[in-house]
């Protein structure tokens, strides 16, 4: 005879199965009207240059640290050099983790339990809020130094002359970006950008900065320098301002979280997000803690900002 499974009469009744919630995490799509978050231009720029890595204790890149000079010219039976210097090194970066919880309380379950779609709306809203929160957190951490001990490498640290990863820039000049103290953008901004541009470029049109990113205020000052180039496109409309700005053919953007007075010239051929292939904004199943009447899942991310050619980037500081 088949056994009979007894249900614990003292168990707290649930409103919706954890499996349904977890499935909803993967399937639900809903547009919220966002009244809080700003754009994440810096995060988007690095996400467009993302490299997936399958785990590992750290992120390691091999670098050329000095020119090789072991050969030469010879004639006839001249003796040739058969030794070689140590012209390469490695830089090691530590993984960092970020998370955002998706929490549904029992009160929320009961308040949304009347019709089938209500709980789906609730879960969808929670998912969208968590996604916006973690993206904003990552964007903040990449844009400027944050106070948390475990944090991403930010632009100010990446484009600098001090220690980055496992290499001390102060004692290794090949591991230094160009940092220029600037001033009033109206009088010297374009000159400083041009000087720094060629300072970090390999040749006139080789290995140049591919993106420029700054604050909204400086972006507007840059736009003001372009206004004399405006043209009226027809006799009916005179359009003021630009929606797309470039410098030497590369886009100029602004980030909402970049610190005051800074402008970065970045060669994104050498800067990217290294992201763990199994932890790229993944969601965990819902679980119920033993001491709370809630269900919780997490959005998880594991990665780091990485460069293997720091000297191809520049930074202007103190812009007014």
C-alpha positions as CSV (number, residue, x, y, z in Angstrom):
1,X,0.0,0.0,0.0
2,X,1.3,3.4,-0.9
3,X,2.5,5.5,2.1
4,X,0.7,8.6,3.1
5,X,2.6,11.9,3.4
6,X,1.5,14.0,6.3
7,X,1.7,17.8,6.2
8,X,3.0,19.5,9.3
9,X,-0.1,21.2,10.8
10,X,2.1,23.8,12.5
11,X,3.9,24.9,9.3
12,X,3.4,28.5,8.2
13,X,1.3,28.4,5.0
14,X,2.8,29.8,1.9
15,X,1.2,32.0,-0.7
16,X,3.3,31.1,-3.7
17,X,5.7,28.4,-4.4
18,X,9.5,29.2,-4.5
19,X,9.8,27.5,-7.9
20,X,7.3,29.9,-9.4
21,X,9.2,32.9,-8.0
22,X,12.5,31.6,-9.3
23,X,11.0,31.0,-12.7
24,X,9.6,34.5,-12.7
25,X,13.1,35.8,-12.1
26,X,14.2,34.4,-15.4
27,X,11.0,35.1,-17.5
28,X,9.5,38.3,-16.2
29,X,9.9,41.5,-18.3
30,X,8.2,44.7,-17.1
31,X,9.0,48.4,-17.8
32,X,9.0,50.7,-14.7
33,X,8.9,54.4,-14.9
34,X,12.2,55.4,-13.4
35,X,12.0,58.6,-11.3
36,X,15.3,58.1,-9.5
37,X,18.2,56.6,-11.4
38,X,20.4,58.5,-13.9
39,X,22.2,57.0,-16.9
40,X,25.2,54.7,-16.4
41,X,27.5,55.8,-19.2
42,X,30.8,54.6,-17.7
43,X,29.3,51.2,-16.9
44,X,27.9,50.9,-20.4
45,X,31.3,51.8,-21.9
46,X,33.1,49.1,-20.0
47,X,30.3,46.6,-20.6
48,X,30.7,47.1,-24.3
49,X,34.3,46.0,-23.9
50,X,33.7,42.9,-21.7
51,X,35.8,39.8,-21.5
52,X,34.4,36.6,-20.0
53,X,36.8,34.6,-17.8
54,X,36.1,31.1,-16.5
55,X,36.9,31.4,-12.8
56,X,40.4,31.5,-11.4
57,X,41.9,32.8,-8.2
58,X,42.8,36.2,-9.8
59,X,43.0,37.9,-13.2
60,X,46.5,37.9,-14.7
61,X,47.8,39.8,-17.7
62,X,51.3,39.6,-19.3
63,X,52.9,43.0,-20.1
64,X,55.8,44.2,-22.1
65,X,57.7,46.4,-19.7
66,X,60.7,47.5,-21.8
67,X,62.1,47.3,-25.3
68,X,64.0,44.2,-26.3
69,X,67.5,45.1,-27.4
70,X,69.4,41.7,-27.8
71,X,70.1,41.6,-31.5
72,X,72.1,43.9,-33.8
73,X,73.9,43.9,-37.2
74,X,76.7,41.5,-38.0
75,X,79.2,40.6,-40.8
76,X,80.5,37.2,-41.8
77,X,81.5,35.1,-38.9
78,X,80.8,37.6,-36.1
79,X,79.7,36.0,-32.8
80,X,76.0,36.6,-32.2
81,X,74.4,37.2,-28.9
82,X,72.4,34.2,-27.6
83,X,71.1,35.7,-24.3
84,X,67.9,37.6,-23.8
85,X,66.8,40.1,-21.2
86,X,63.7,40.0,-19.1
87,X,61.4,42.3,-21.0
88,X,58.0,41.1,-19.8
89,X,56.2,41.0,-16.5
90,X,52.8,40.2,-15.2
91,X,50.1,42.2,-13.5
92,X,47.6,40.5,-11.2
93,X,44.1,41.9,-10.3
94,X,41.9,40.7,-7.6
95,X,38.3,39.7,-8.3
96,X,35.5,41.7,-6.7
97,X,31.9,40.8,-6.0
98,X,28.7,42.8,-6.0
99,X,25.2,41.7,-5.0
100,X,21.7,43.1,-4.7
101,X,18.9,41.3,-2.8
102,X,15.4,40.6,-4.1
103,X,13.3,40.3,-0.9
104,X,9.6,39.5,-0.7
105,X,8.0,39.6,2.7
106,X,5.0,37.5,3.8
107,X,2.9,40.7,4.1
108,X,3.7,41.6,0.5
109,X,2.8,38.1,-0.6
110,X,-0.6,38.3,1.2
111,X,-1.2,41.8,-0.1
112,X,-0.7,40.6,-3.6
113,X,-2.3,37.2,-3.4
114,X,-5.8,38.0,-4.7
115,X,-5.3,37.7,-8.4
116,X,-2.7,35.6,-10.2
117,X,-1.0,38.5,-11.9
118,X,-0.5,40.6,-8.8
119,X,2.3,38.4,-7.4
120,X,3.9,38.5,-10.8
121,X,3.8,42.3,-10.9
122,X,5.3,42.3,-7.4
123,X,8.2,40.0,-8.4
124,X,8.7,41.9,-11.6
125,X,8.9,45.2,-9.8
126,X,11.4,43.8,-7.3
127,X,13.6,42.4,-10.1
128,X,13.6,45.7,-12.0
129,X,14.5,47.6,-8.8
130,X,17.3,45.2,-8.0
131,X,18.7,45.3,-11.5
132,X,18.7,49.1,-11.5
133,X,20.3,49.2,-8.1
134,X,23.2,46.9,-8.9
135,X,23.9,48.6,-12.2
136,X,24.0,51.9,-10.4
137,X,26.3,50.5,-7.8
138,X,28.7,49.2,-10.4
139,X,28.6,52.5,-12.3
140,X,29.4,54.5,-9.1
141,X,32.3,52.1,-8.3
142,X,33.8,52.4,-11.7
143,X,33.3,56.2,-12.0
144,X,35.0,57.3,-8.8
145,X,36.6,56.0,-5.5
146,X,34.0,54.6,-3.1
147,X,34.4,54.1,0.6
148,X,33.8,50.4,0.7
149,X,36.9,48.2,1.4
150,X,36.1,45.7,-1.3
151,X,35.5,47.8,-4.4
152,X,36.2,47.9,-8.1
153,X,39.2,49.8,-9.6
154,X,37.7,53.2,-10.5
155,X,38.7,55.5,-13.4
156,X,40.7,57.8,-11.1
157,X,42.8,54.9,-9.9
158,X,43.1,53.3,-13.4
159,X,44.2,56.5,-15.0
160,X,47.0,57.6,-12.6
161,X,50.6,57.0,-11.7
162,X,50.4,55.0,-8.4
163,X,49.9,51.3,-7.7
164,X,47.5,49.4,-9.9
165,X,46.9,45.7,-9.6
166,X,50.2,44.2,-8.4
167,X,52.5,46.8,-10.0
168,X,53.7,50.0,-8.3
169,X,53.5,52.8,-10.9
170,X,55.8,55.1,-8.8
171,X,58.8,52.8,-9.5
172,X,57.7,51.5,-12.9
173,X,57.3,54.3,-15.4
174,X,55.8,52.1,-18.0
175,X,52.9,51.7,-15.7
176,X,51.9,55.4,-15.5
177,X,49.1,57.2,-17.3
178,X,49.5,60.9,-18.4
179,X,48.0,63.1,-15.7
180,X,47.8,66.9,-16.5
181,X,46.7,69.6,-14.2
182,X,44.4,71.8,-16.3
183,X,42.4,75.0,-15.7
184,X,39.7,77.0,-17.3
185,X,38.3,74.9,-20.2
186,X,37.4,77.9,-22.3
187,X,41.0,79.0,-22.5
188,X,43.1,75.9,-22.3
189,X,40.8,72.8,-22.3
190,X,41.2,71.9,-26.0
191,X,44.9,72.6,-25.9
192,X,45.4,70.3,-22.9
193,X,43.3,67.6,-24.5
194,X,45.3,67.8,-27.7
195,X,48.6,67.7,-25.9
196,X,47.6,64.7,-23.8
197,X,46.0,63.0,-26.8
198,X,49.3,62.9,-28.7
199,X,51.2,62.2,-25.5
200,X,49.5,58.8,-25.0
201,X,49.2,58.0,-28.7
202,X,51.7,55.7,-30.5
203,X,51.5,57.6,-33.8
204,X,49.3,60.3,-35.3
205,X,46.5,57.8,-36.1
206,X,47.7,54.7,-34.3
207,X,46.8,53.6,-30.7
208,X,44.9,56.8,-30.0
209,X,42.3,57.3,-27.2
210,X,39.0,55.9,-28.4
211,X,36.6,57.5,-25.9
212,X,36.5,60.7,-23.8
213,X,34.4,60.9,-20.7
214,X,33.9,63.8,-18.3
215,X,31.3,65.5,-16.1
216,X,28.1,67.1,-17.3
217,X,29.5,70.6,-16.6
218,X,32.7,70.1,-18.6
219,X,30.8,68.4,-21.4
220,X,28.7,71.5,-21.7
221,X,31.9,73.6,-21.7
222,X,33.2,71.4,-24.5
223,X,30.0,71.9,-26.4
224,X,30.3,75.7,-26.1
225,X,33.6,75.4,-28.0
226,X,31.8,73.8,-30.9
227,X,29.0,76.3,-31.2
228,X,30.8,78.5,-33.7
229,X,30.7,75.5,-36.0
230,X,26.9,75.3,-36.0
231,X,25.1,75.6,-39.3
232,X,21.4,76.2,-40.1
233,X,20.3,73.2,-42.0
234,X,17.3,74.8,-43.7
235,X,15.3,78.0,-43.8
236,X,12.6,76.9,-41.4
237,X,14.5,75.6,-38.4
238,X,17.6,76.9,-36.6
239,X,18.7,74.1,-34.2
240,X,20.9,75.1,-31.3
241,X,23.3,72.7,-29.6
242,X,24.6,69.2,-30.4
243,X,23.4,65.7,-29.4
244,X,26.7,64.0,-30.4
245,X,30.1,65.4,-29.7
246,X,33.5,64.0,-30.8
247,X,37.1,64.9,-30.4
248,X,39.4,63.8,-33.2
249,X,36.7,61.5,-34.4
250,X,36.1,59.7,-31.0
251,X,33.0,60.2,-28.9
252,X,32.9,62.6,-26.0
253,X,30.5,61.6,-23.2
254,X,29.6,62.6,-19.7
255,X,29.1,60.4,-16.6
256,X,26.8,61.3,-13.8
257,X,29.1,59.9,-11.1
258,X,32.5,61.3,-12.2
259,X,34.1,63.7,-9.7
260,X,34.3,67.4,-10.4
261,X,37.0,68.8,-12.7
262,X,38.0,65.6,-14.4
263,X,38.2,64.5,-18.0
264,X,39.5,61.1,-19.1
265,X,40.9,60.1,-22.5
266,X,40.7,56.3,-22.7
267,X,42.0,53.8,-25.2
268,X,39.4,51.1,-24.8
269,X,41.6,48.6,-26.8
270,X,43.5,48.1,-23.5
271,X,40.8,48.7,-20.8
272,X,37.9,46.3,-20.2
273,X,35.6,44.5,-17.7
274,X,37.0,41.1,-16.8
275,X,33.8,39.2,-15.7
276,X,33.4,35.7,-14.3
277,X,31.5,33.7,-16.9
278,X,29.3,32.1,-14.2
279,X,28.6,35.3,-12.3
280,X,27.6,37.9,-14.8
281,X,24.5,39.4,-13.1
282,X,23.1,36.0,-12.3
283,X,20.1,35.4,-10.0
284,X,20.0,32.8,-7.3
285,X,16.9,30.8,-6.4
286,X,14.6,32.1,-3.7
287,X,15.2,30.8,-0.2
288,X,13.4,31.4,3.1
289,X,15.7,32.1,6.1
290,X,14.8,30.1,9.2
291,X,14.2,33.2,11.4
292,X,12.3,35.5,9.0
293,X,9.0,35.3,7.1
294,X,10.6,36.5,3.9
295,X,11.7,35.0,0.6
296,X,15.0,36.3,-0.7
297,X,17.0,35.8,-3.9
298,X,20.2,37.6,-5.0
299,X,21.6,39.2,-8.1
300,X,25.3,38.4,-8.2
301,X,28.2,39.9,-10.2
302,X,31.9,39.0,-10.1
303,X,34.5,40.9,-12.0
304,X,37.1,43.7,-12.1
305,X,38.2,46.7,-14.2
306,X,41.4,45.7,-16.0
307,X,44.0,47.3,-18.2
308,X,47.2,45.9,-19.8
309,X,48.5,49.2,-21.2
310,X,48.0,51.9,-18.6
311,X,50.1,54.5,-20.4
312,X,47.7,54.8,-23.3
313,X,45.2,56.7,-21.1
314,X,45.2,60.3,-19.9
315,X,43.5,62.4,-17.3
316,X,43.0,66.1,-17.0
317,X,42.4,67.4,-13.5
318,X,41.3,70.7,-12.0
319,X,39.2,71.8,-15.0
320,X,37.0,74.8,-14.3
